[in-house]
């Protein structure tokens, strides 16, 4: 029976590779690190991206029990950036090109059982090699380096299951069915009879099926298909009820046995010329793109933090779709999308540039690896088979579409471009539409883009972004326009039935190359910053949910008369999902029953309230030169007040907000959590222009990612604390010169 052993703790790392290190078993001069690991910890901004573009070396002492001597043993890598060469005791075992997809290396034929310890070595080339996507041209994001995802050891019998594929069908009928494909490896290639047992159960509930099959196994990599029908009382997976099922496939042969477990869901996802349908129901897609990067450690964040991003997108920003721009992302992120009901558009690595034939072959292999890893995720609804924003290459993209369709006929293909009149080889025309400059129309009609005289399945995959980069500490007027651009485009998408949806660029700010961004190695394109803290534009998305899920009331203002160039705060945009609001200025009677501006924003489910001079007179908010007053805004739903926002006329530092995402962490593997720090005024609002230095002190079994002194950015900042594989209590202290200190305790178990 298989045994999967995590190999994430206590690797030996040397930052600079030296010739001959791969053949040496000497660990002297190496530092001990834990995976996921970044080869270089970077500053937040203003650094040379060549710092991580190095060749480094990792070693792991393997001490396997003799009981595994007759087993088949593989090392499984989830992701190594960008070229990995694997050695055992100096013997070259294999390599892999591409930093975003997994790979396996067999080690048992080379393992020396007479040695007490075998040395596994991984030489990691994190330079931007021209033979590996996305490299070769310029790239508007950083790729970082190292063994930045998890590694495990797989121990198997001679016949074992390498993968399974679950294809659901008839999902809209009372009786549903599954076509199950089981991929076997038969190491000795001997003909043998194998008994298959299949169990299906609710993810956290009862068993609904147990059935058996018998087959004769003859080939090294055999694929066996089983049709399982008559499945009744099945709950569909959708964005509001992400019902999951678990499948357990077991095999027994004369000398081998194995068991493979995976999660899946029953759902039908289909892009049409009239929009996107989930389980036969029209659904307008409202999404954001995501880069998987973080301050300081780049890509190297563990499971909990990857999952948190999915949680932020689904439960904080309330989007229903995320695009994994521009590469396959962590399995933990995708698993969480399955659990939460967050749809995913996943694409192959790349950015505009298409390389030579060798480069294309690597891209096609990365595509295969992506699909074979992720084809059972119900959240994934579209395969991206084209290099983001590349020009047409019919031969190359004919091949990528053919690969995707042959591996997975249950999902459609898309290919993101920014050019019009592009050859449509995919099933869905996916377009980055950056036409809106604040004056031009928000989106083009699809036929204007495709050049066709009929509609096809169509989705907008990027907008805003570089057209209007906005920092969280920018002036109020810029932040308002940033938010309004997202609002106008989403509203236009909702009003056009031929557009399946629109995915904004981007969820979070991200580090980038010197050729892009604001000169400090950051693209400030996010609706949140790199620390996952809200900008005003994020509330365009956050407000598009029923108040029964979460009432939202967010005025786009710092509440100061002299912040805007015109003075005052009118027009005041208020992103809300309330039925109506009341607005009170100072001691004046409140203006009641101010309704969202549906006549302006006719498409989006919850348009904003706009307080302008048709609602309030200049005298009611006081003219320039008069005293500035407090304000209270109250939101109502079904006739009852459900939310309130208060502003003070004389904000001063009054409270230090310190909150961790998680207060209990795992001691057995690298774990991490975010701590958010905000300096608040008397009414609990962030002080947007305070640039105070905060000091961080961490004691206990943990380390702080990044520096121990941070400048508040727009009145707030965050940091991550990671564990060091020891139990105990972590004591975190945050000190502010203005208002003192706050402490919290995080348990590591």
C-alpha positions in Angstrom: 0.0 0.0 0.0 1.2 3.5 -0.8 2.8 5.7 1.7 3.3 9.5 1.1 5.9 11.2 3.4 6.3 15.0 3.4 9.9 16.0 2.9 9.6 19.7 3.7 11.6 20.0 6.9 15.4 20.4 7.4 16.8 20.8 3.9 20.3 22.0 3.5 20.7 25.0 1.3 23.6 26.9 -0.3 22.7 30.1 -2.0 25.4 30.0 -4.6 26.0 26.8 -6.6 29.6 25.8 -7.0 30.8 23.3 -9.6 30.8 19.7 -8.2 28.3 20.3 -5.4 25.9 17.9 -7.0 28.3 15.1 -6.6 29.4 15.9 -3.0 27.7 14.5 0.1 29.4 17.1 2.3 26.8 19.3 4.1 29.4 21.7 5.5 28.6 25.3 4.6 24.9 24.7 4.0 22.2 26.3 6.1 19.1 24.5 7.3 15.9 25.6 5.7 12.3 24.4 5.5 10.0 24.3 2.5 8.4 26.2 0.8 11.6 28.2 0.5 12.7 31.2 -1.5 16.3 31.3 -2.6 16.5 35.0 -1.6 14.4 37.0 0.8 13.9 40.4 -0.9 13.1 43.9 0.2 9.5 45.1 -0.1 10.5 47.4 -3.0 13.4 49.1 -4.7 15.6 46.1 -5.2 17.5 44.5 -8.1 15.5 41.6 -9.5 18.7 39.9 -10.5 19.2 39.1 -6.8 17.2 35.9 -7.1 18.2 35.0 -10.6 20.9 32.6 -9.5 21.8 28.9 -9.4 21.5 27.5 -5.9 21.8 24.1 -4.4 19.5 22.1 -2.0 20.4 18.8 -0.3 18.3 16.4 1.8 19.7 13.4 3.8 17.5 10.4 3.0 17.4 7.7 5.6 14.8 5.1 4.5 13.8 2.1 6.5 14.9 -1.3 5.0 11.3 -2.3 4.9 11.0 -0.2 1.7 13.8 -1.9 -0.1 11.5 -3.8 -2.5 9.2 -0.9 -3.1 9.0 1.7 -5.9 10.0 5.1 -4.6 9.5 8.5 -6.2 10.3 12.0 -5.1 7.5 14.4 -6.0 8.1 18.1 -6.5 5.1 20.5 -6.5 7.1 23.4 -8.0 10.8 24.4 -8.4 11.7 27.6 -10.1 12.7 27.3 -12.9 15.0 24.4 -13.9 15.7 21.6 -11.6 18.4 18.8 -11.8 18.0 16.0 -9.3 20.8 13.8 -8.1 21.1 10.9 -5.6 24.6 10.3 -4.1 26.0 12.3 -7.1 24.1 10.2 -9.7 22.0 12.3 -12.1 18.3 11.1 -11.9 16.5 13.6 -14.0 15.5 17.2 -14.6 12.5 19.4 -15.2 11.9 22.6 -17.0 9.3 25.0 -15.8 8.6 26.5 -12.4 4.9 26.2 -12.1 4.0 22.5 -12.6 4.8 19.4 -10.6 7.2 16.5 -11.6 8.3 13.1 -10.2 11.7 11.5 -10.1 12.1 7.8 -9.4 14.9 7.0 -7.0 14.7 3.4 -5.8 17.0 1.9 -8.6 19.7 4.3 -7.4 19.2 4.2 -3.6 22.1 2.6 -1.8 20.6 0.6 1.0 24.1 -0.2 2.4 24.6 3.5 3.3 23.1 4.9 6.5 22.2 8.1 4.7 21.7 8.8 1.0 22.1 12.4 -0.1 19.4 13.9 -2.4 20.6 17.0 -4.3 18.6 19.5 -6.3 20.4 22.1 -8.3 18.0 24.9 -8.9 18.6 27.3 -11.8 16.4 30.4 -11.2 17.8 32.5 -14.0 15.6 33.6 -16.8 16.5 30.9 -19.3 15.4 31.4 -22.9 14.4 27.8 -23.2 11.8 27.9 -20.5 8.5 29.8 -20.4 7.7 32.5 -19.5 11.2 33.7 -20.2 12.8 35.1 -23.4 11.1 38.5 -23.5 10.1 41.0 -20.9 7.7 39.9 -18.2 5.5 42.1 -16.1 5.9 40.1 -12.9 8.7 38.4 -10.9 9.2 34.6 -10.9 11.5 34.4 -7.8 13.5 31.2 -7.2 14.0 28.1 -5.1 12.0 25.0 -4.1 9.1 27.2 -3.4 6.4 24.5 -3.2 6.3 21.3 -1.2 8.2 18.0 -1.8 7.1 14.5 -0.8 8.3 11.0 -1.0 6.0 8.4 -2.5 6.5 4.7 -1.7 4.5 2.2 -3.8 4.2 -1.5 -4.8 5.1 -2.6 -8.3 1.7 -1.8 -9.6 0.2 1.5 -8.4 -2.1 4.3 -9.4 -0.4 7.3 -10.8 -3.5 9.4 -11.4 -7.2 9.2 -11.8 -9.6 11.4 -13.9 -13.3 11.8 -12.9 -15.6 12.9 -15.7 -19.2 13.6 -14.5 -22.1 13.4 -16.9 -25.9 13.8 -17.0 -25.4 16.1 -14.0 -28.7 17.9 -14.7 -30.7 14.7 -14.7 -32.0 12.8 -11.7 -29.6 9.9 -12.3 -26.0 11.0 -12.8 -23.0 9.1 -14.0 -19.2 9.1 -13.8 -16.6 8.0 -16.4 -13.6 7.1 -14.2 -10.2 6.8 -15.8 -7.5 5.0 -13.7 -3.9 5.5 -14.7 -1.7 2.6 -13.6 2.0 2.1 -13.6 3.2 -1.5 -13.9 6.9 -1.3 -13.2 7.7 -4.9 -14.1 5.4 -4.9 -17.1 4.1 -8.4 -16.2 0.6 -9.4 -17.1 -1.5 -9.8 -14.0 -5.1 -9.6 -12.9 -6.1 -6.6 -10.9 -9.2 -6.1 -8.7 -10.5 -2.5 -8.7 -12.7 -1.2 -5.9 -14.3 2.2 -6.2 -16.0 4.0 -3.3 -17.7 7.4 -3.6 -18.8 9.3 -0.5 -19.9 12.8 0.4 -16.8 14.8 1.4 -17.8 14.9 5.0 -20.7 12.4 5.0 -22.1 9.1 3.9 -21.0 6.6 1.3 -23.1 6.6 -1.8 -21.4 3.9 -3.9 -19.1 0.9 -3.5 -18.4 -1.2 -6.6 -15.8 -3.6 -8.0 -14.2 -4.3 -11.4 -11.6 -6.8 -12.6 -9.0 -6.1 -15.3 -5.9 -7.8 -16.8 -3.0 -5.3 -16.6 -0.5 -5.7 -19.3 1.2 -2.3 -20.1 3.6 0.0 -18.3 1.3 3.0 -18.3 -2.2 1.6 -18.7 -5.4 3.6 -18.6 -8.6 1.8 -17.5 -12.0 3.3 -17.9 -15.0 2.5 -15.9 -18.5 3.9 -16.3 -20.5 4.2 -13.1 -24.2 5.2 -13.6 -27.4 5.3 -11.6 -26.2 7.8 -9.1 -29.1 9.3 -7.3 -29.7 12.1 -4.8 -26.5 13.8 -5.8 -26.0 17.4 -4.7 -24.5 19.7 -7.4 -21.4 21.8 -6.9 -22.0 25.5 -7.5 -20.8 28.8 -6.2 -23.3 29.0 -3.3 -23.3 25.3 -2.4 -19.9 23.8 -3.3 -20.9 20.2 -2.5 -17.9 18.0 -2.8 -17.5 14.2 -3.1 -14.6 12.0 -2.4 -13.6 9.0 -4.5 -11.4 6.2 -3.2 -10.0 3.9 -5.9 -8.2 0.8 -4.6 -6.4 -2.0 -6.5 -5.3 -5.4 -5.4 -3.0 -7.7 -7.4 -1.0 -10.8 -6.5 1.9 -8.8 -5.1 0.6 -5.2 -5.2 -2.0 -3.0 -3.6 -2.7 0.7 -3.7 -5.3 3.3 -2.8 -5.8 6.7 -4.4 -8.1 9.4 -3.0 -9.3 12.5 -4.7 -12.1 15.1 -4.4 -14.5 16.2 -7.1 -17.9 17.6 -7.7 -20.9 17.2 -10.0 -21.4 20.3 -12.1 -21.8 21.5 -15.7 -19.9 24.6 -16.8 -20.5 26.0 -20.3 -19.5 29.2 -22.1 -22.0 30.1 -24.9 -22.5 33.0 -27.2 -25.2 34.2 -24.8 -23.1 34.0 -21.7 -21.8 31.5 -19.1 -24.0 28.8 -17.7 -23.3 26.9 -14.5 -25.6 23.8 -14.0 -27.9 25.2 -16.7 -28.3 28.6 -15.1 -27.0 31.8 -16.5 -24.3 33.3 -14.3 -22.5 36.6 -14.9 -18.9 36.2 -14.1 -17.4 38.9 -11.9 -13.7 38.3 -11.1 -10.2 39.3 -10.4 -6.8 38.1 -11.5 -4.4 36.8 -9.0 -0.6 36.7 -8.8 0.6 34.2 -6.2 3.4 36.5 -4.8 3.9 38.1 -1.4 6.3 40.7 0.0 9.8 39.4 0.9 9.4 35.7 0.2 7.9 35.9 -3.3 6.1 32.7 -4.1 7.3 30.7 -1.1 4.2 30.7 1.2 2.8 27.6 2.8 -0.7 26.1 2.6 -2.5 28.3 5.1 -1.5 31.5 3.3 -2.3 30.2 -0.1 -5.8 29.2 1.2 -6.3 32.6 2.7 -6.0 34.3 -0.7 -8.9 32.2 -1.9 -10.9 33.1 1.2 -10.2 36.8 0.6 -11.4 36.6 -3.0 -14.5 34.7 -2.2 -15.6 35.8 1.3 -14.1 39.3 1.5 -14.2 40.6 -2.1 -17.2 38.4 -3.0 -16.0 37.7 -6.6 -17.2 34.4 -8.2 -14.2 33.9 -10.5 -10.4 34.1 -10.3 -7.9 33.9 -13.1 -4.5 32.3 -12.2 -2.5 34.9 -14.1 -0.3 33.9 -15.7 0.6 30.4 -14.7 -0.7 27.4 -12.7 -0.9 28.1 -9.0 -0.7 26.3 -5.7 -2.8 23.1 -5.3 -3.8 24.5 -1.9 -5.2 27.6 -3.5 -7.2 25.5 -5.9 -8.4 23.1 -3.3 -9.7 26.0 -1.3 -11.5 27.4 -4.4 -13.2 24.0 -4.6 -14.3 24.2 -1.0 -15.5 27.8 -1.2 -17.2 27.7 -4.5 -14.8 30.1 -6.3 -14.6 29.5 -10.1 -11.2 29.3 -11.7 -9.7 30.1 -15.1 -6.3 28.5 -15.1 -3.7 29.2 -17.8 -0.2 28.1 -18.9 2.9 30.1 -18.0 3.8 33.1 -20.2 3.6 36.8 -21.0 3.4 38.0 -24.6 6.7 36.3 -25.7 6.7 33.1 -27.8 10.0 31.3 -28.1 11.5 28.8 -30.5 10.5 25.2 -31.1 12.3 24.0 -28.0 10.6 26.6 -25.9 7.2 25.7 -27.3 7.7 22.0 -26.5 8.4 23.0 -22.9 5.2 25.1 -22.9 3.2 22.2 -24.3 4.6 19.9 -21.6 3.7 22.4 -18.9 0.2 22.5 -20.3 0.0 18.7 -20.0 1.3 18.8 -16.5 -1.2 21.5 -15.5 -4.2 19.7 -16.8 -3.2 16.3 -15.5 -2.6 17.8 -12.0 -5.9 19.8 -11.9 -8.5 18.1 -14.0 -10.6 16.9 -11.1 -11.1 20.4 -9.6 -14.8 21.3 -10.0 -13.8 25.0 -9.6 -11.8 25.0 -12.8 -14.1 25.9 -15.7 -11.6 26.9 -18.4 -8.1 26.0 -19.6 -5.9 28.8 -20.8 -3.9 27.3 -23.7 -2.4 30.5 -25.1 0.5 32.6 -23.8 -1.0 35.7 -22.2 -1.2 38.6 -24.7 0.8 36.9 -27.4 0.3 37.3 -31.1 -1.3 34.7 -33.2 0.7 31.5 -33.9 -1.8 29.1 -35.4 0.5 26.1 -35.5 1.5 26.4 -31.9 -2.0 27.1 -30.6 -3.6 24.4 -32.8 -1.3 22.0 -30.9 -2.1 23.4 -27.4 -5.8 23.2 -28.1 -5.4 19.7 -29.3 -3.5 18.7 -26.2 -6.1 20.2 -23.9 -9.1 18.7 -25.7 -7.4 15.3 -25.8 -6.6 15.3 -22.1 -9.9 16.8 -21.0 -12.9 17.0 -23.2 -15.1 18.2 -20.4 -13.8 21.8 -20.3 -13.5 24.5 -22.9 -10.3 26.3 -23.9 -9.6 30.0 -23.9 -6.6 32.0 -24.9 -6.0 35.5 -23.6 -5.1 38.2 -26.1 -5.0 41.9 -26.3 -5.2 42.1 -30.1 -8.4 42.4 -32.1 -9.3 40.2 -35.1 -7.3 37.3 -33.7 -7.7 33.8 -35.1 -10.1 32.0 -32.8 -8.8 28.5 -32.3 -10.1 28.1 -28.7 -13.6 27.6 -27.6 -13.9 31.0 -25.8 -12.5 34.3 -27.1 -10.8 35.7 -24.0 -9.8 39.4 -24.3 -7.8 41.9 -22.3 -9.9 45.1 -23.0 -8.0 48.2 -21.9 -10.1 50.7 -23.9 -11.5 52.6 -21.0 -9.4 55.7 -20.1 -12.0 57.4 -18.0 -13.7 59.0 -21.0 -14.0 56.3 -23.7 -16.7 53.6 -23.4 -16.0 51.0 -20.7 -15.9 47.9 -23.0 -16.0 47.2 -26.7 -18.7 45.0 -28.2 -17.4 41.5 -28.8 -17.8 41.7 -32.6 -15.8 44.8 -32.6 -13.0 42.8 -31.0 -13.3 39.5 -32.8 -13.9 40.9 -36.2 -16.7 38.3 -36.7 -20.2 39.0 -37.8 -21.7 36.7 -35.2 -21.3 36.2 -31.5 -19.1 33.5 -29.9 -18.4 32.6 -26.3 -16.6 35.7 -25.0 -15.1 36.9 -21.8 -13.1 40.0 -20.8 -10.0 38.8 -18.9 -8.3 42.1 -17.9 -9.1 45.7 -17.6 -7.9 48.8 -15.7 -4.4 47.8 -14.4 -1.7 49.9 -16.1 -4.4 52.3 -17.4 -4.7 53.7 -13.9 -2.3 52.4 -11.3 -3.3 53.5 -7.9 -1.6 53.3 -4.5 -3.5 52.8 -1.3 -2.0 56.1 -0.1 -2.8 58.1 -3.2 -5.1 61.1 -3.0 -8.8 60.7 -2.6 -9.7 61.8 -6.1 -7.4 59.3 -7.8 -8.7 56.5 -5.6 -12.2 57.5 -6.4 -11.5 57.4 -10.2 -9.8 54.1 -9.8 -12.8 52.7 -8.1 -15.2 54.2 -10.7 -13.3 52.6 -13.6 -13.8 49.2 -12.1 -17.4 50.0 -11.4 -18.1 51.3 -15.0 -16.6 48.2 -16.6 -18.3 45.7 -14.4 -21.6 47.6 -15.0 -21.0 47.5 -18.7 -20.3 43.7 -18.6 -23.5 43.1 -16.8 -25.5 45.0 -19.4 -24.0 43.0 -22.4 -25.4 39.5 -22.6 -22.8 38.5 -25.1 -20.0 39.0 -22.5 -19.8 36.1 -20.1 -18.1 38.3 -17.5 -15.2 40.5 -16.7 -12.0 39.8 -14.7 -10.4 42.9 -13.3 -6.6 43.5 -13.2 -5.7 42.7 -10.5 -6.6 41.5 -7.0 -3.3 42.4 -5.2 -0.4 44.7 -6.0 2.7 42.7 -7.0 6.4 43.0 -7.4 7.6 43.4 -11.0 10.6 43.9 -13.2 12.3 47.2 -13.6 10.6 47.7 -17.0 7.2 47.9 -15.5 5.4 49.3 -12.4 6.2 52.6 -10.6 10.0 52.3 -10.6 10.1 50.7 -7.2 9.6 47.2 -8.5 5.8 47.3 -7.6 2.8 47.3 -9.9 0.1 49.2 -8.0 -2.6 47.7 -10.1 -4.5 45.9 -7.3 -7.8 46.6 -5.7 -5.8 45.5 -2.6 -2.2 46.2 -1.8 0.5 43.5 -1.5 -0.4 43.0 2.1 -4.0 42.2 1.1 -5.4 45.4 2.6 -8.3 47.2 0.9 -8.1 50.0 -1.5 -11.4 51.8 -2.2 -11.8 50.0 -5.6 -12.1 46.7 -3.7 -15.5 47.8 -2.4 -16.8 47.8 -6.0 -16.5 44.0 -5.7 -17.2 43.6 -2.0 -20.5 45.3 -2.2 -21.9 42.9 -4.9 -23.4 40.5 -2.4 -26.7 40.3 -0.6 -26.7 42.2 2.7 -27.9 39.0 4.3 -24.4 37.6 3.6 -22.6 40.8 4.6 -23.9 44.4 4.7 -21.4 46.7 3.1 -21.2 50.5 3.4 -17.9 52.1 2.3 -17.8 55.8 1.4 -14.9 56.8 -0.9 -13.5 59.5 1.3 -10.9 60.2 3.9 -13.4 62.8 5.3 -11.4 66.0 5.0 -12.6 69.2 3.4 -9.2 70.1 1.9 -8.1 66.7 0.5 -9.7 67.1 -3.0 -8.6 69.8 -5.4 -12.1 71.2 -5.5 -12.5 71.1 -1.7 -15.1 69.1 0.2 -16.2 65.6 -0.4 -19.0 66.0 -2.9 -19.8 64.0 -5.0 -19.5 61.3 -2.4 -19.5 57.8 -3.8 -20.7 55.2 -1.3 -20.3 51.5 -2.3 -23.1 49.7 -0.6 -25.6 46.8 -0.9 -28.1 48.4 1.4 -31.6 49.3 0.1 -31.0 53.0 1.1 -28.9 55.1 3.4 -29.3 58.1 5.8 -26.6 60.8 5.8 -26.1 63.1 8.8 -23.6 66.0 8.8 -22.8 67.5 12.2 -25.8 68.2 14.4 -28.1 68.8 11.3 -31.1 66.5 10.8 -30.2 63.5 8.8 -31.0 63.3 5.1 -33.1 60.2 4.9 -33.8 57.5 2.3 -31.0 58.2 -0.2 -31.2 55.4 -2.8 -28.5 53.7 -5.0 -28.2 55.3 -8.4 -29.8 52.5 -10.5 -30.6 55.0 -13.3 -26.8 55.5 -13.9 -25.5 52.0 -13.2 -28.2 49.8 -14.7 -26.4 46.5 -14.9 -24.5 45.8 -11.7 -26.5 44.1 -9.0 -25.8 46.7 -6.3 -25.0 50.2 -7.7 -23.5 52.8 -5.3 -25.2 55.6 -3.6 -24.0 59.0 -4.8 -24.5 62.1 -2.6 -24.2 65.1 -4.9 -25.8 68.5 -5.0 -29.0 66.9 -6.2 -29.2 65.3 -2.8 -27.6 67.8 -0.6 -27.0 71.6 -0.8 -23.6 73.2 -0.3 -25.0 74.9 2.8 -25.9 71.5 4.3 -22.2 70.4 4.3 -20.8 73.8 5.0 -18.8 75.9 2.6 -15.1 76.6 2.5 -14.0 78.5 5.5 -16.6 77.1 7.8 -16.0 74.6 10.6 -15.7 71.0 9.4 -18.1 68.6 11.1 -18.5 64.9 12.0 -20.6 62.7 9.8 -22.7 59.5 10.3 -23.9 57.3 7.4 -26.4 54.5 8.2 -27.4 51.7 5.9 -30.8 50.0 5.8 -32.0 46.7 4.6 -35.7 45.7 4.7 -36.4 48.7 6.7 -33.9 48.1 9.5 -30.5 49.6 10.1 -27.8 47.0 9.4 -24.6 49.0 9.3 -23.2 52.4 10.3 -20.1 54.4 9.3 -18.9 57.3 11.4 -16.3 60.0 10.6 -14.8 62.6 12.9 -13.8 66.1 12.1 -10.5 66.1 13.9 -8.9 62.7 13.4 -5.9 61.9 15.6 -4.1 58.6 16.4 -6.4 56.9 19.0 -6.1 53.1 18.6 -3.5 50.6 17.4 -5.3 47.7 15.6 -3.4 44.4 15.6 -5.0 41.3 14.3 -3.7 37.9 13.1 -5.6 35.8 10.5 -5.0 32.7 12.6 -4.2 32.2 16.2 -3.3 28.5 16.0 -0.5 27.2 13.7 1.0 23.8 12.8 4.3 22.8 14.4 4.9 19.8 12.1 5.4 21.7 8.8 6.2 25.2 7.8 3.2 27.3 8.5 2.5 31.1 8.5 -0.1 33.7 9.2 -0.6 37.4 8.4 -0.8 40.1 11.1 -2.5 43.3 10.1 -1.6 46.6 11.7 -3.7 49.8 11.4 -3.5 53.1 13.1 -7.0 54.3 13.7 -8.7 57.6 14.7 -11.4 58.1 17.3 -14.1 56.5 15.0 -12.1 53.4 14.0 -11.0 54.8 10.6 -7.5 54.4 9.2 -5.4 57.5 9.3 -4.5 57.5 5.6 -1.5 59.8 5.6 0.3 58.8 8.8 3.8 57.4 8.0 4.8 56.3 11.5 7.3 53.5 12.0 6.0 50.6 13.9 8.3 48.1 15.7 7.7 44.4 15.8 9.0 42.0 18.3 8.5 38.2 17.9 9.4 35.7 20.6 8.9 31.9 20.5 9.1 29.2 17.8 8.7 31.5 14.8 10.5 34.0 12.6 9.4 37.3 11.2 9.4 37.5 7.4 10.9 40.9 6.5 12.2 43.6 8.7 11.3 44.2 12.4 10.6 47.9 11.7 8.0 48.9 9.1 6.6 52.2 7.9 2.8 52.4 7.8 1.6 52.6 4.2 -1.6 54.6 4.0 -2.1 54.1 7.7 -1.8 50.3 7.6 0.6 47.5 6.9 0.9 43.8 7.5 3.6 41.2 8.1 3.7 37.4 8.1 5.1 35.2 10.8 6.3 31.7 9.9 6.8 28.7 12.2 10.1 26.9 12.6 8.7 23.4 13.2 8.6 23.6 16.9 5.6 23.7 19.3 5.0 26.5 21.8 3.5 30.0 22.0 4.5 32.9 19.8 4.4 36.3 21.5 4.0 39.2 19.1 4.3 42.8 20.2 3.7 45.8 18.0 4.8 49.2 19.2 3.5 52.5 17.9 5.1 55.8 19.1 1.7 57.5 18.9 -0.6 55.1 20.9 1.6 52.6 22.6 1.7 48.8 22.0 -0.5 45.8 21.4 0.3 42.2 21.9 -1.1 38.9 20.8 -0.3 35.2 21.4 -0.3 32.6 18.6 -0.2 28.9 19.5 1.9 26.5 17.6 0.7 22.9 18.0 
